[in-house]
Amino acid sequence: MTKKDIILKVSDETNLKQIDVKKVVQKTFDCIVEALVRGEKIELRNFGVFKIKQRKSRTGRNPRTGQIVPVPPRKVVIFKSGLEMKKKVT
């Protein structure tokens, strides 16, 4: 499912214009990204939690050449699904 599919579904079910739904969906995603950039945790009840995790530096290997290369530390986004989502998906 793409963002466009979500917009179409919400628009059909709420009788709102697609352009208005698109603005709301995009602004929601923008707010989530902005909060993650600030290092905040996003908790959406019954859906899940987005948070930033710091990965340590490590040594990796180039699979093509086999050469050992250093991998620098970096931040990654982690998502943990909520209880309601777990129940419905499983």
GIGI-V270529 format. One record per helix or strand of 2 or more residues. SS is the DSSP state (alpha for helix, beta for strand). FROM is the first residue (numbers start at 1). TO is the last residue. If there is no record, write none. Layout:
BEGIN
ss:SS from:FROM to:TO
ss:SS from:FROM to:TO
END
This chain:
BEGIN
ss:alpha from:3 to:14
ss:alpha from:18 to:37
ss:beta from:42 to:44
ss:beta from:48 to:55
ss:beta from:58 to:61
ss:beta from:68 to:71
ss:beta from:74 to:81
ss:alpha from:83 to:89
END
